[in-house]
Amino acid sequence: MKYSLLKEYLTKNQAREIRRELLSLGLPSMAENAMQMLLGLVDTAFLGHLSWQAMSGASLANQVFFIFQIILIAASTGVTVLISNAIGAKNQEMISKSLWNGVYLATIWGLLMMIFTPAVPVILRIFPNVDQKVYEMSVDYLRVILLGILTMSLMGTLGAALRGSGDTKTPMIVAAISNSLNIFLDYAMIFGKFSFPRLEAKGAALATVISRLVGVVLLFIAIFNDYDLHARDKKGRKFDLKTIKNILSVGLPTAGENMLFSTGLLLFANILLLAGSKTYAAHRVGINIESISFMPGMGISVAITALVGRYNGRGDLRKVAGIVRQGWILTSIFQITVGLFIFLFPKLLISLFTNDLEIITMAELPVRFIGLVQAFLAIDYSMNGALRGTGNTSFPMITVALAMWFIRLPVGYFLVAYLKWGLLGAWTGMIADIIFRSLTKLIFYLTGKWEKTARKTALKVNARIADASQQDS
């Protein structure tokens, strides 16, 4: 193996400084992730206490909505990677071009996706075994969310630009404001409080859209006042097909990864529905708890991507390896700590989302299991940060596709449909998926096969630096 997570590539002072930078970037990103997840968790908690059908309906709608975000994911990923590399290469024009063309891409796609709103009732028929009341709630929720997709697409891309520049605090602050508004509007619109009409699932979706719109306005103000992004550069504001192509070449594999994963989740949902609508409701509660465990790893992963991109833009692959090692150490500490809490107190967490005793009992053991695989999630998140920062977005896509379609789905289906293991069977397949994809990405990184794409990414933002890097190697 060419690289190792156990070998130190930095001096003690360098390692200390990198850990400080990772935490400086990662902690605000963790807080932002916590608040972004709070957006979904508050919806789930309020709707769960309204009825389990409302909670399940919104969850099914969100699974479908993930598919509509494929280009939005490409735009945000490509913008983050290109801006972080361009900052490392000190290419001001490329920074500005990446920002604005990412915004144009997200805007065009958001407007196109709104056209599908009238087709929502037909689209949601992909869940043939779903309870009728759950279906109706799902339709109500998805219609409103699709009409407001433009606010979400812009918020995602603008936040990605700031994170790529190394500013993770501003997206965190905006998320805090946006989600505080969402909590208030959720309560008011779902239950009809403070003179608002009782809109139930529609109210949860409308609260999300309004809070995201406020977030977009705040983020636009922030980027115009961010010196590192050069948002006021007139040259950078031009629509540029080459920059769009560069954004998509980096971002589309990540978007494809999410597409394959999301479509797999739709089939996974149907597998769970074979065991009954309440089994699916218990699954969604478990997934929300799992998403809480993601917050530390996702935060450090964003920090790894930003720092790795910066040094990759300079052609310093040794420093990249040092960042990855330190990022993995920090992620492992956070994830394992969270995993212990989940393993020891599953009922406490489950009761946040439902007061249905059958669902609480059904979800307890699978939730304990997710606490046990946090070390593998630490590997997965640190490798994601490293590979994305160097522009290596194709391999994670292939890995996720294999894990989902050849491990999670067949294992889950066999255990649910034939052995009648219910939620436990489905989650056994899910955990096997997590272990496989984390170890596969780790092996790819350790072999050094990511270096070729890393140099190509550097070449896109600064030919001189990338060429020098190739000569040095």
Stockholm file with secondary structure:
# STOCKHOLM 1.0

chainA/1-473         MKYSLLKEYLTKNQAREIRRELLSLGLPSMAENAMQMLLGLVDTAFLGHLSWQAMSGASLANQVFFIFQIILIAASTGVTVLISNAIGAKNQEMISKSLWNGVYLATIWGLLMMIFTPAVPVILRIFPNVDQKVYEMSVDYLRVILLGILTMSLMGTLGAALRGSGDTKTPMIVAAISNSLNIFLDYAMIFGKFSFPRLEAKGAALATVISRLVGVVLLFIAIFNDYDLHARDKKGRKFDLKTIKNILSVGLPTAGENMLFSTGLLLFANILLLAGSKTYAAHRVGINIESISFMPGMGISVAITALVGRYNGRGDLRKVAGIVRQGWILTSIFQITVGLFIFLFPKLLISLFTNDLEIITMAELPVRFIGLVQAFLAIDYSMNGALRGTGNTSFPMITVALAMWFIRLPVGYFLVAYLKWGLLGAWTGMIADIIFRSLTKLIFYLTGKWEKTARKTALKVNARIADASQQDS
#=GR chainA/1-473 SS CCCCSSSCCSCHHHHHHHHHHHHHHHHHHHHHHHHHHHHHHHHHHHHHHHCHHHHHHHHHHHHHHHHHTHHHHHHHHHHHHHHHHHHHHTCHHHHHHHHHHHHHHHHHHHHHHGGGGGGHHHHGGGCTTSCHHHHHHHHHHHHHHHHTHHHHHHHHHHHHHHHHTTCCHHHHHHHHHHHHHHHHHHHHHHHTCTTCCCCTHHHHHHHHHHHHHHHHHHHHHHHHTCGGGTTTCTGGGSCCHHHHHHHHHHHHHHHHHHHHHHHHHHHHHHHHHTTCHHHHHHHHHHHHHHHHHHHHHHHHHHHHHHHHHHHHHTTCHHHHHHHHHHHHHHHHHHHHHHHHHHHHCHHHHHTTTCCCHHHHHHHHHHHHHHHHTHHHHHHHHHHHHHHHHTTCCHHHHHHHHHHIIIIIHHHHHIIIIISCCTHHHHHHHHHHHHHHHHHHHHHHHHHTTTHHHHHHHHHHHCHHHHHHHHHHC
#=GC SS_cons         CCCCSSSCCSCHHHHHHHHHHHHHHHHHHHHHHHHHHHHHHHHHHHHHHHCHHHHHHHHHHHHHHHHHTHHHHHHHHHHHHHHHHHHHHTCHHHHHHHHHHHHHHHHHHHHHHGGGGGGHHHHGGGCTTSCHHHHHHHHHHHHHHHHTHHHHHHHHHHHHHHHHTTCCHHHHHHHHHHHHHHHHHHHHHHHTCTTCCCCTHHHHHHHHHHHHHHHHHHHHHHHHTCGGGTTTCTGGGSCCHHHHHHHHHHHHHHHHHHHHHHHHHHHHHHHHHTTCHHHHHHHHHHHHHHHHHHHHHHHHHHHHHHHHHHHHHTTCHHHHHHHHHHHHHHHHHHHHHHHHHHHHCHHHHHTTTCCCHHHHHHHHHHHHHHHHTHHHHHHHHHHHHHHHHTTCCHHHHHHHHHHIIIIIHHHHHIIIIISCCTHHHHHHHHHHHHHHHHHHHHHHHHHTTTHHHHHHHHHHHCHHHHHHHHHHC
//
